[in-house]
Amino acid sequence: MQHSTGSFRGSSGLTIYTEQWLPMSEPGAVVMLVHGLGEHIGRYHHVAAALVEAGWYAVYGLDHQGHGKSEGLRAYFPRFDDPVNDLKQYVDQIRGAHPRKPVFMYGHSLGSLITLTFALRFQSDLAGLVISGTPLNVEQASPKALVAIGAALNAVLPKLAFVEPIDATALSSDTAVSSGYDADPLVYHGKVRVRMAYQIVQASRAIKAGLKRLTLPILIFHGEEDRICPPGGSTTLYEQVGSGDKTLKLYPGLRHETHNELEQDMVLANVVKWLNERCRE
């Protein structure tokens, strides 16, 4: 596997950090990894390795604006369009490097909302979607008063740290994962900012309104013990998406980051199997 890093000037003029993992031979397809809120693409090395070691996939990823090694206020972007536009710019670069190769997008948590928004706008750029731990129904699991307060504050104090930070033990039952997360200097450990929480709600609403138009092949999976993003969001996505080729996997006993659980080899093997069935001869 060949691993390298890079950067480009994003849609807001900020430097966006990138990583790529390439097989030693010519790839048959591309997978774009899209990470979640407060984290960074460096937490996905093992995911990329599993895909590359399957012998067929080139894997790319970036740190969203305000995340990891990219520029910007930590764990914040002023507009939800910003990470979507940055992804579009990067996908166009990747497609230029791998002409006529199918491109799949793998989005986790907040990254799933960015991925689904991208797919609704640029469906013809993609061959399929892998969606993990989506927060599509997070509004239904939040107190209505909190949602209303967040909407009001968004207009006047968008950068205010507002919602309690992620409890690392909710990510995985593997204590090495939670302790590593807490010690990672590239992870944002503060409260979720008002506009980020507001944009998650707004993006979820917009995505659900457009799901019938989304017809790409889609793999959706979620840990049934996810305390961060209700698993019902994945069920809603599966039931409402317009795709004729759709698969839903709910993993009993697993938490938010199924790809970081003790059962991660099984989870990633299922992803590889699904991808292989759609792009390998």
VMD Tcl script that draws the C-alpha trace (Angstrom):
set ca {
  {0.00 0.00 0.00}
  {1.25 3.46 -0.91}
  {0.28 6.18 1.56}
  {0.76 9.90 1.01}
  {-0.62 13.23 2.20}
  {-1.37 16.51 0.49}
  {-3.55 19.59 0.57}
  {-5.54 21.96 -1.59}
  {-7.13 25.38 -1.25}
  {-10.78 24.77 -0.40}
  {-13.95 26.56 -1.40}
  {-13.62 29.03 1.49}
  {-9.97 29.78 0.80}
  {-8.73 27.56 3.63}
  {-6.09 24.86 3.27}
  {-7.69 21.41 3.33}
  {-5.52 18.46 4.36}
  {-5.80 15.20 2.41}
  {-4.59 11.60 2.60}
  {-4.53 8.84 0.03}
  {-3.92 5.11 0.20}
  {-3.22 3.38 -3.12}
  {-2.76 -0.26 -4.07}
  {0.51 -1.29 -5.69}
  {-1.32 -2.17 -8.91}
  {-3.87 -0.20 -10.94}
  {-7.09 0.17 -8.92}
  {-10.43 -0.83 -10.31}
  {-12.45 1.64 -8.22}
  {-12.12 4.56 -5.82}
  {-13.52 4.94 -2.30}
  {-13.77 8.39 -0.72}
  {-13.87 8.39 3.11}
  {-15.84 11.19 4.81}
  {-15.27 11.51 8.57}
  {-17.54 12.72 11.36}
  {-17.82 15.75 13.62}
  {-14.76 16.72 15.66}
  {-12.55 13.90 14.40}
  {-10.18 13.60 11.44}
  {-9.27 11.30 8.56}
  {-6.22 9.95 10.42}
  {-8.63 7.84 12.50}
  {-9.50 5.87 9.35}
  {-6.11 4.37 8.45}
  {-7.32 0.86 9.27}
  {-10.49 1.36 7.23}
  {-8.45 2.48 4.24}
  {-6.03 -0.43 4.73}
  {-8.88 -2.95 4.72}
  {-10.15 -1.52 1.44}
  {-6.75 -1.31 -0.23}
  {-5.77 -4.80 0.91}
  {-8.83 -6.13 -0.89}
  {-6.68 -5.49 -3.96}
  {-9.07 -3.34 -5.94}
  {-9.59 0.04 -4.32}
  {-7.78 3.38 -4.18}
  {-8.86 5.25 -1.05}
  {-8.91 9.00 -0.46}
  {-9.96 11.21 2.43}
  {-9.72 14.75 3.76}
  {-10.03 16.66 7.01}
  {-13.09 18.90 6.79}
  {-12.66 22.61 7.30}
  {-11.94 23.21 11.00}
  {-10.97 19.58 11.62}
  {-7.72 17.71 12.06}
  {-4.92 19.29 10.05}
  {-7.15 21.53 7.92}
  {-7.45 25.24 8.59}
  {-10.45 26.87 10.24}
  {-12.12 27.33 13.62}
  {-12.12 23.95 15.36}
  {-15.11 21.70 14.63}
  {-16.95 24.46 12.82}
  {-17.89 25.55 9.35}
  {-20.08 28.58 8.68}
  {-22.15 26.87 5.97}
  {-22.97 23.22 5.39}
  {-22.17 23.90 1.74}
  {-18.48 24.39 2.66}
  {-17.52 20.73 3.27}
  {-19.80 19.63 0.42}
  {-18.07 22.02 -1.99}
  {-14.64 20.95 -0.73}
  {-15.60 17.33 -1.37}
  {-16.75 18.21 -4.88}
  {-13.43 19.90 -5.59}
  {-11.49 16.90 -4.28}
  {-13.65 14.32 -6.05}
  {-13.09 16.16 -9.33}
  {-9.32 15.92 -8.74}
  {-9.59 12.22 -7.96}
  {-11.72 11.49 -11.00}
  {-9.05 13.20 -13.10}
  {-6.43 10.87 -11.62}
  {-8.60 7.78 -12.16}
  {-10.63 8.41 -15.32}
  {-13.56 6.06 -15.94}
  {-13.13 4.38 -12.54}
  {-16.29 4.14 -10.39}
  {-16.21 6.34 -7.29}
  {-17.93 5.25 -4.06}
  {-18.36 7.49 -1.03}
  {-18.20 6.16 2.54}
  {-19.58 8.62 5.10}
  {-19.70 8.17 8.87}
  {-21.90 10.12 11.32}
  {-21.83 13.82 10.34}
  {-19.86 12.60 7.34}
  {-22.93 10.63 6.29}
  {-24.97 13.84 6.11}
  {-22.23 15.50 4.05}
  {-22.10 12.42 1.83}
  {-25.88 12.27 1.33}
  {-26.04 16.00 0.60}
  {-23.23 15.59 -1.94}
  {-25.01 12.62 -3.54}
  {-28.29 14.51 -3.89}
  {-26.45 17.32 -5.71}
  {-23.89 15.36 -7.71}
  {-25.41 11.90 -8.07}
  {-23.85 11.30 -11.49}
  {-20.34 11.62 -9.97}
  {-20.80 8.51 -7.84}
  {-21.30 4.77 -8.29}
  {-22.65 4.06 -4.81}
  {-22.78 5.03 -1.13}
  {-21.70 3.45 2.16}
  {-23.44 5.13 5.11}
  {-22.38 4.49 8.73}
  {-23.95 5.71 11.99}
  {-26.06 8.41 10.37}
  {-27.60 11.13 12.61}
  {-30.56 11.45 10.27}
  {-33.07 11.15 13.16}
  {-31.10 13.03 15.81}
  {-33.72 15.80 15.92}
  {-36.39 13.32 17.02}
  {-34.15 12.18 19.89}
  {-33.47 15.75 21.09}
  {-35.75 17.82 23.35}
  {-37.88 20.18 21.24}
  {-36.94 23.09 23.51}
  {-33.24 22.46 22.91}
  {-33.77 22.42 19.14}
  {-35.74 25.68 19.35}
  {-33.09 27.36 21.50}
  {-30.38 26.23 19.09}
  {-32.27 27.70 16.14}
  {-32.61 31.04 17.95}
  {-28.96 31.16 19.05}
  {-27.76 30.31 15.54}
  {-28.75 33.79 14.39}
  {-26.78 35.63 17.09}
  {-24.15 33.31 18.60}
  {-23.35 30.68 15.97}
  {-19.89 29.86 17.35}
  {-21.03 29.40 20.94}
  {-20.06 26.04 22.47}
  {-23.54 24.74 23.25}
  {-24.13 20.97 23.25}
  {-22.24 18.60 25.54}
  {-19.19 16.95 23.89}
  {-19.12 13.34 22.78}
  {-18.54 10.78 25.51}
  {-15.71 8.66 24.13}
  {-17.07 5.51 25.77}
  {-20.12 5.79 23.49}
  {-17.93 5.38 20.42}
  {-16.82 1.79 20.99}
  {-16.75 -0.93 23.63}
  {-13.00 -1.20 22.98}
  {-11.37 0.84 25.77}
  {-8.30 1.41 23.61}
  {-10.50 3.34 21.17}
  {-12.04 5.61 23.81}
  {-8.72 6.30 25.54}
  {-7.04 6.95 22.19}
  {-9.82 9.35 21.24}
  {-9.50 11.26 24.50}
  {-5.72 11.55 24.08}
  {-5.77 12.51 20.38}
  {-4.67 16.16 19.99}
  {-6.29 16.37 16.54}
  {-9.73 15.53 17.93}
  {-11.92 18.42 19.09}
  {-12.95 17.66 22.67}
  {-15.09 20.73 23.39}
  {-18.83 21.27 23.25}
  {-20.58 21.22 19.88}
  {-21.02 24.75 18.58}
  {-24.49 26.18 18.01}
  {-24.31 26.40 14.23}
  {-22.94 22.88 13.88}
  {-25.83 21.44 15.88}
  {-28.28 23.62 13.95}
  {-26.82 22.54 10.60}
  {-27.11 18.86 11.51}
  {-30.84 19.34 12.08}
  {-31.30 21.39 8.91}
  {-29.27 19.03 6.74}
  {-31.19 16.04 8.07}
  {-34.49 17.67 7.18}
  {-33.30 18.55 3.67}
  {-31.93 15.07 3.06}
  {-35.15 13.36 4.15}
  {-37.14 15.65 1.87}
  {-35.03 14.57 -1.11}
  {-34.40 10.87 -0.45}
  {-36.82 9.63 -3.12}
  {-34.56 11.27 -5.72}
  {-31.52 9.33 -4.53}
  {-31.23 6.15 -6.61}
  {-27.60 5.08 -6.14}
  {-26.75 1.65 -4.72}
  {-26.45 2.14 -0.97}
  {-25.15 0.15 2.01}
  {-26.42 1.46 5.36}
  {-25.13 0.14 8.68}
  {-25.45 1.10 12.33}
  {-24.66 -0.22 15.80}
  {-27.84 -0.99 17.72}
  {-26.23 0.31 20.94}
  {-25.39 3.70 19.42}
  {-26.12 6.37 22.07}
  {-24.86 9.25 19.92}
  {-26.93 8.85 16.75}
  {-30.18 6.88 17.07}
  {-30.17 3.72 14.91}
  {-33.64 4.69 13.73}
  {-31.96 7.20 11.41}
  {-30.53 4.33 9.38}
  {-33.92 2.63 9.26}
  {-35.52 5.87 8.05}
  {-32.84 6.21 5.37}
  {-33.37 2.63 4.21}
  {-37.15 2.99 4.07}
  {-37.25 6.35 2.31}
  {-34.32 6.28 -0.13}
  {-35.30 5.81 -3.77}
  {-32.54 3.29 -4.49}
  {-33.59 -0.04 -5.95}
  {-30.34 -1.54 -4.64}
  {-30.27 -0.87 -0.90}
  {-28.98 -2.85 2.07}
  {-29.43 -2.23 5.80}
  {-27.27 -3.90 8.46}
  {-27.95 -3.28 12.15}
  {-25.24 -4.73 14.42}
  {-26.51 -5.91 17.83}
  {-24.33 -4.82 20.75}
  {-22.18 -2.41 18.72}
  {-21.86 1.31 19.45}
  {-21.45 4.41 17.29}
  {-18.18 3.58 15.53}
  {-18.84 0.06 14.31}
  {-15.59 0.26 12.31}
  {-13.73 0.74 15.63}
  {-15.43 -2.02 17.61}
  {-13.77 -5.31 18.56}
  {-15.83 -6.75 15.67}
  {-14.39 -4.25 13.19}
  {-12.92 -6.96 10.94}
  {-16.42 -8.36 10.37}
  {-17.88 -4.90 9.76}
  {-15.20 -3.93 7.24}
  {-15.33 -7.33 5.55}
  {-19.04 -6.74 4.96}
  {-18.26 -3.35 3.41}
  {-15.64 -4.88 1.11}
  {-18.02 -7.69 0.12}
  {-20.76 -5.20 -0.74}
  {-18.38 -3.08 -2.81}
  {-16.95 -6.12 -4.58}
  {-20.40 -7.28 -5.60}
  {-21.03 -3.93 -7.31}
  {-17.81 -3.18 -9.09}
  {-15.68 -6.32 -9.54}
  {-16.06 -8.67 -12.47}
}
mol new
graphics top color blue
foreach p $ca { graphics top sphere $p radius 0.5 }
foreach p [lrange $ca 0 end-1] q [lrange $ca 1 end] { graphics top cylinder $p $q radius 0.2 }
display resetview
